């Protein structure tokens, strides 16, 4: 697992910078450079650390799998992902909890789906 050190470091940097920029450092940076510049900084840091993670993953040596993966597990994962995708789309379509900037009213007339 010594070849996975750079991948772990890149993943920790990616997640860590998200936490740092979202919670303790957000207000001081926004107060200093403004909201639009902060979004640019946040995006640049996220892109850089995600790129580092991708490069570290590609450079990592191939190793043995932690558990055997057969055709049954692949089929089960495909079915679960299909159901998750359907549920995700169902939560997005006509969701009254999502903001609607073009609507003159803040509250929809009728709740649908899970919210109904």
MODELLER restraints for C-alpha pairs under 7 A, 6 or more apart:
rsr = mdl.restraints
at = mdl.atoms
rsr.add(forms.Gaussian(group=physical.xy_distance, feature=features.Distance(at['CA:3:A'], at['CA:60:A']), mean=5.86, stdev=0.5))
rsr.add(forms.Gaussian(group=physical.xy_distance, feature=features.Distance(at['CA:3:A'], at['CA:61:A']), mean=6.19, stdev=0.5))
rsr.add(forms.Gaussian(group=physical.xy_distance, feature=features.Distance(at['CA:4:A'], at['CA:60:A']), mean=6.12, stdev=0.5))
rsr.add(forms.Gaussian(group=physical.xy_distance, feature=features.Distance(at['CA:6:A'], at['CA:56:A']), mean=5.86, stdev=0.5))
rsr.add(forms.Gaussian(group=physical.xy_distance, feature=features.Distance(at['CA:7:A'], at['CA:53:A']), mean=6.06, stdev=0.5))
rsr.add(forms.Gaussian(group=physical.xy_distance, feature=features.Distance(at['CA:7:A'], at['CA:56:A']), mean=5.13, stdev=0.5))
rsr.add(forms.Gaussian(group=physical.xy_distance, feature=features.Distance(at['CA:7:A'], at['CA:57:A']), mean=5.71, stdev=0.5))
rsr.add(forms.Gaussian(group=physical.xy_distance, feature=features.Distance(at['CA:10:A'], at['CA:49:A']), mean=6.57, stdev=0.5))
rsr.add(forms.Gaussian(group=physical.xy_distance, feature=features.Distance(at['CA:10:A'], at['CA:52:A']), mean=6.05, stdev=0.5))
rsr.add(forms.Gaussian(group=physical.xy_distance, feature=features.Distance(at['CA:10:A'], at['CA:53:A']), mean=4.82, stdev=0.5))
rsr.add(forms.Gaussian(group=physical.xy_distance, feature=features.Distance(at['CA:11:A'], at['CA:53:A']), mean=5.96, stdev=0.5))
rsr.add(forms.Gaussian(group=physical.xy_distance, feature=features.Distance(at['CA:13:A'], at['CA:49:A']), mean=6.50, stdev=0.5))
rsr.add(forms.Gaussian(group=physical.xy_distance, feature=features.Distance(at['CA:14:A'], at['CA:46:A']), mean=6.66, stdev=0.5))
rsr.add(forms.Gaussian(group=physical.xy_distance, feature=features.Distance(at['CA:14:A'], at['CA:49:A']), mean=5.07, stdev=0.5))
rsr.add(forms.Gaussian(group=physical.xy_distance, feature=features.Distance(at['CA:14:A'], at['CA:50:A']), mean=6.23, stdev=0.5))
rsr.add(forms.Gaussian(group=physical.xy_distance, feature=features.Distance(at['CA:21:A'], at['CA:42:A']), mean=6.95, stdev=0.5))
rsr.add(forms.Gaussian(group=physical.xy_distance, feature=features.Distance(at['CA:29:A'], at['CA:38:A']), mean=6.58, stdev=0.5))
rsr.add(forms.Gaussian(group=physical.xy_distance, feature=features.Distance(at['CA:30:A'], at['CA:38:A']), mean=5.77, stdev=0.5))
rsr.add(forms.Gaussian(group=physical.xy_distance, feature=features.Distance(at['CA:96:A'], at['CA:108:A']), mean=6.08, stdev=0.5))
rsr.add(forms.Gaussian(group=physical.xy_distance, feature=features.Distance(at['CA:96:A'], at['CA:111:A']), mean=6.23, stdev=0.5))
